[in-house]
Amino acid sequence: MSVVEAEVRTATFLKRALKDGSKFVNPVPTPLGGPGLMFKVLPEMLFGQSQREPKSAIGPFRTDPAIYLRPPASGLRITWFGHSSSLIEMDGVRVLTDPVWDERASPLTWAGPKRFFEPTIALESLPKLDAVLISHDHYDHLGEQTARKLAQLQPAARWIVPLGVGAILLRFGVSARKITELDWTDSTHIAGKDTELTVTSLPARHFSGRSMFHRMETLWASYTLHGSGHSVYYGADSGYWEGFAEIGAAHGPFDLTMLEIGAYNDLWQSIHMGPEGAAQAFRTMAAHGLLMPIHWGLFDLALHGWQQPIVQMMHIADVEGFRIWSPEPGRPTDVVRGVELRSDWWKQSPV
C-alpha cells in the first residue's frame, strides 16, 4: 500500500482531496481500467446482443419555457434533460447540472456516443440561471459547445466546479470572475433573487480527464445543495464506497438523492455503481426521501441494453420499498416530499 493509499484510510472519509504527484486520488483505493480493458470489452461491443440504442426514434420531448415564469409550488422543481443534465429550481435558486446539449459525448463532432433524442429546449430558451454546477470534466458531463454557448447566453451565472476544471472553462470563454473551484468539503453560497443556496463539494469514487493522457489531473466531486426548505444530494458519477454512510449522516437527510444507474459493468464497478450500487448507496444513506436515477437514457456508454438500468432500478425499488422519482425528459416537475413519480417514457421504443 502506498503512502497516499494509507492516508485515505483515515477515520473520516469526508476530507479534502489528496494528490499523488500531479494526479488526484480517490477517497478509497480504486482500480481503473488500463489499455487492456479494451481487449476485454471489444468482443461484446462487436458481437454482443444487448440493444444498446433505441431501435426507433424516441421523443420528441419538449420543454415549455413558459413554466419557468412561475416558481414551483412545492419549492423544488426538477427538469431532467437526460443523462446527468438537470435544471434544479430550489427555494428560489436555479442551478443547471452537468449540461450537455452537444450532439455527441465525445471530443469529436463526427464520431462517438450520439444522443438518443434531441435537446428538449434550446439553450436560448432556458430561464435565467444562478449557477452551473459541474461534477467533473468528462464529455458526457461537460459539453464544450454547450459551455461556450452558455457563457454567452448566461453571463451572470456562476460556474461551480472541482479543482482544475476552471482552466477548461476559461478556454471555453467563461469569465474567470464567474468560476468558483471547490476542493472536497468546501462550500459556497449561490445567491438567488431573495434567498441563497449552500453548495458543498464532497468526494466521489471516479476519475477525470478529457483524454487518456491527462487522467486525474482535475478533481471530480459529488455535491449537496441546501436551501431554505429543501436539500438535494447530486451524486454525479461514482462507484459505491463506504463514504456514503458518512455523507448521509453528516449532510442528510435529503428530499431528493440523485444517483447514477447507467454506463455500468462488472469490469468497472469501482467507478460506476449501476442500479444495484445505487440501491446500496441509497440504503447506506438511510434511504430517506426520493431516489432519482440519473446517468442513463441518452447515450450509449456501456455494454448493457439502454433500458436495462431503469428496468433493474424499478425492480430493486419494488423489492426494497424505495420511493423512486423518475420524470419524463424535459418536463419541469415539482418534487413533493414522499410522493413517487415513475414515468414510462422509455417504453415507447421496443426493446
Buried (B, 14 or more C-beta within 10 A) or exposed (E): EEEBBEEBEEEEBBBEBBEEEEBBBBBBBBEEBEEEEEEEBEEBEEEEEBBBBBEEEBBEBEBEBEBBEEEBEBBBBBBBBBBBBBBBBBBBBBBBBBBBBBBBBBEEEEEBBBBBBBBBBEBEBBBEBBBBBBBBBBBBBBBBBBBBBBBEBBEEBBBBBBBBBBBBBEEBEBBEEBBBBBBBBBEBEBEBEEBBBBBBBBBBBBBBBBEEEBBBBBBBBBBBBBBBEBBBBBBBBBBBBEBBBBBBEBBBBBBBBBBBBBBBBEBBBBBBBBBBBBBBBBBBBBBBBBBBBBBBBBBBBBBBBBBBBBBBBBEBBEEEEBBBBBBBBBBBBBBBEEEEBEBEBBEEBEE
